[in-house]
Amino acid sequence: MRIRNTLVALAVLGVIAAPARAETVTLDQAIEMSLHADPRIKEKEQLVHAAQALLAEVRGHGGWQMGANAFIGLAPSVDGGIFANGAQSGTVLRSDGAHLHGITPWAHLEFTIIKPLYTFGKLENYGVAAKDNIAVQKAETRVTQADIVYDTKRAYYGYLTARETHSFLEEINGKLKSTIESVNNNLKADRGNATQADLYALQAAQGLLGKYLAQSAAVESIALDGLKVLTGVGMQGDLQIADTRLAPVPFPGQSVDALQNRALADRPEMAALEAGLQARRALVAAKKAEDWPDLYAGVAAMGNYAPGRDKLNNPYIYDPFNSYGLTPVVGVKWNISFDVNRARVDRAQAELEALQYKKQYALAGIPFQVAEAYANAQANRKSVDELGDGAAAARRWVVANLADYNAGFTSAEKVSDALKNYVLLQADYLKTIYDYNMDVARLAKLTGEPR
């Protein structure tokens, strides 16, 4: 049925309800409340923090780094010096190294403290990618904010549409009830020109109108609950709308060409796309740089201690269980799996190419989206004026037919026809105002307008 199509069903998925409190809000206030209450914004803010932490991590790889390894194990025990038969000096070295003389604890420690000097572009490009990722996440936050603004407008205008639809249906229902009572009284008193067919015609119209009344009341309640959830008041809260009537918003003052240019410049999706492309280019460069080593400088140290072994102080004899050393180092670290890295470069390049094609589609598609929304807004704005005049005429038609019927100059069938036409025109009028307002809201979203 056409009436059902005029009722705007807005059931908005909810979040945790806030404590109930009385609120009377304008659209701007409702939007502000939604932006503060919606957890999707908090989620995006945390993703921004995560991207900032990733940048800090990349920069940290360019700072001082420490590596350490320590353990306690067992070593062969030995005493008596290096000469045969326990002599303190001589020319014959002992040769019993293959015999186990017992075991002793062995403590081992090695560590390095180094700082990268040059990474052939790895750190620089990973840093650029991480920085651009922050810009991507911030742009995605703006996209989410635009979605929330649009959802709030839809709920707000939807509630006004449903409420006003319900209100005028109640008005028509009241007039219809009064007419039916008059016909009943005339039939019972056997006066006037009322017939049983007139009563049936009016009762049939009343039954259909009752259905639409019930539907409009349900949609009104659903739309208000959706707005409560969006604004954070909660479904159990008390929310009042400041606007008393649904009215068309002003038409955008810019031309469609200007709006298209603004969309390409200001829309957050375009900002996210540009930042994403820069990040992908940097990632490709960083993956290619993985083929090269890292140059570093620092300090390396190592120490071993086994208390059950006599310490040898001879500089030419090295005991791995009792030794230590400390030295400054300049080195090259190279860890690469050629086939794996080639695959990683190919993957990064493919993701970059995919994003470039996405940009090509956006450059073609966004102007069309703006033009489409602009054309729909123009058409619906003109329709609002035409339907407004038609609905006003239909209302006068109803009033005139009711007066004629009560005076005995027309039939109940004509009254019923006038009522049906008024309901259809008035419902279409309100629905078209809603559609027009949402067209303007969509234009604002498509062009990156904050509100």
Rosetta blueprint (number, residue, H / E / L):
1 M L
2 R H
3 I H
4 R H
5 N H
6 T H
7 L L
8 V L
9 A L
10 L L
11 A L
12 V L
13 L L
14 G L
15 V L
16 I L
17 A L
18 A L
19 P L
20 A L
21 R L
22 A E
23 E E
24 T E
25 V E
26 T L
27 L H
28 D H
29 Q H
30 A H
31 I H
32 E H
33 M H
34 S H
35 L H
36 H H
37 A H
38 D L
39 P H
40 R H
41 I H
42 K H
43 E H
44 K H
45 E H
46 Q H
47 L H
48 V H
49 H H
50 A H
51 A H
52 Q H
53 A H
54 L H
55 L H
56 A H
57 E H
58 V H
59 R H
60 G H
61 H L
62 G L
63 G L
64 W L
65 Q E
66 M E
67 G E
68 A E
69 N E
70 A E
71 F E
72 I E
73 G E
74 L E
75 A E
76 P E
77 S L
78 V E
79 D L
80 G L
81 G L
82 I L
83 F E
84 A H
85 N H
86 G H
87 A L
88 Q L
89 S L
90 G L
91 T L
92 V L
93 L E
94 R L
95 S L
96 D L
97 G L
98 A L
99 H L
100 L L
101 H L
102 G L
103 I E
104 T E
105 P E
106 W E
107 A E
108 H E
109 L E
110 E E
111 F E
112 T E
113 I E
114 I E
115 K E
116 P E
117 L E
118 Y E
119 T L
120 F L
121 G L
122 K H
123 L H
124 E H
125 N H
126 Y H
127 G H
128 V H
129 A H
130 A H
131 K H
132 D H
133 N H
134 I H
135 A H
136 V H
137 Q H
138 K H
139 A H
140 E H
141 T H
142 R H
143 V H
144 T H
145 Q H
146 A H
147 D H
148 I H
149 V H
150 Y H
151 D H
152 T H
153 K H
154 R H
155 A H
156 Y H
157 Y H
158 G H
159 Y H
160 L H
161 T H
162 A H
163 R H
164 E H
165 T H
166 H H
167 S H
168 F H
169 L H
170 E H
171 E H
172 I H
173 N H
174 G H
175 K H
176 L H
177 K H
178 S H
179 T H
180 I H
181 E H
182 S H
183 V H
184 N H
185 N H
186 N H
187 L H
188 K H
189 A H
190 D L
191 R L
192 G L
193 N L
194 A L
195 T L
196 Q H
197 A H
198 D H
199 L H
200 Y H
201 A H
202 L H
203 Q H
204 A H
205 A H
206 Q H
207 G H
208 L H
209 L H
210 G H
211 K H
212 Y H
213 L H
214 A H
215 Q H
216 S H
217 A H
218 A H
219 V H
220 E H
221 S H
222 I H
223 A H
224 L H
225 D H
226 G H
227 L H
228 K H
229 V H
230 L H
231 T H
232 G L
233 V L
234 G L
235 M L
236 Q L
237 G L
238 D E
239 L E
240 Q E
241 I E
242 A L
243 D L
244 T L
245 R L
246 L L
247 A L
248 P L
249 V L
250 P L
251 F L
252 P L
253 G L
254 Q L
255 S L
256 V H
257 D H
258 A H
259 L H
260 Q H
261 N H
262 R H
263 A H
264 L H
265 A H
266 D H
267 R L
268 P H
269 E H
270 M H
271 A H
272 A H
273 L H
274 E H
275 A H
276 G H
277 L H
278 Q H
279 A H
280 R H
281 R H
282 A H
283 L H
284 V H
285 A H
286 A H
287 K H
288 K H
289 A H
290 E L
291 D L
292 W L
293 P L
294 D E
295 L E
296 Y E
297 A E
298 G E
299 V E
300 A E
301 A E
302 M E
303 G E
304 N E
305 Y E
306 A L
307 P L
308 G L
309 R E
310 D L
311 K L
312 L L
313 N L
314 N L
315 P L
316 Y L
317 I L
318 Y L
319 D L
320 P L
321 F L
322 N L
323 S E
324 Y E
325 G E
326 L E
327 T E
328 P E
329 V E
330 V E
331 G E
332 V E
333 K E
334 W L
335 N L
336 I L
337 S L
338 F H
339 D H
340 V H
341 N H
342 R H
343 A H
344 R H
345 V H
346 D H
347 R H
348 A H
349 Q H
350 A H
351 E H
352 L H
353 E H
354 A H
355 L H
356 Q H
357 Y H
358 K H
359 K H
360 Q H
361 Y H
362 A H
363 L H
364 A H
365 G H
366 I H
367 P H
368 F H
369 Q H
370 V H
371 A H
372 E H
373 A H
374 Y H
375 A H
376 N H
377 A H
378 Q H
379 A H
380 N H
381 R H
382 K H
383 S H
384 V H
385 D H
386 E H
387 L H
388 G H
389 D H
390 G H
391 A H
392 A H
393 A H
394 A H
395 R H
396 R H
397 W H
398 V H
399 V H
400 A H
401 N H
402 L H
403 A H
404 D H
405 Y H
406 N H
407 A L
408 G L
409 F L
410 T L
411 S L
412 A H
413 E H
414 K H
415 V H
416 S H
417 D H
418 A H
419 L H
420 K H
421 N H
422 Y H
423 V H
424 L H
425 L H
426 Q H
427 A H
428 D H
429 Y H
430 L H
431 K H
432 T H
433 I H
434 Y H
435 D H
436 Y H
437 N H
438 M H
439 D H
440 V H
441 A H
442 R H
443 L H
444 A H
445 K H
446 L H
447 T L
448 G L
449 E L
450 P L
451 R L
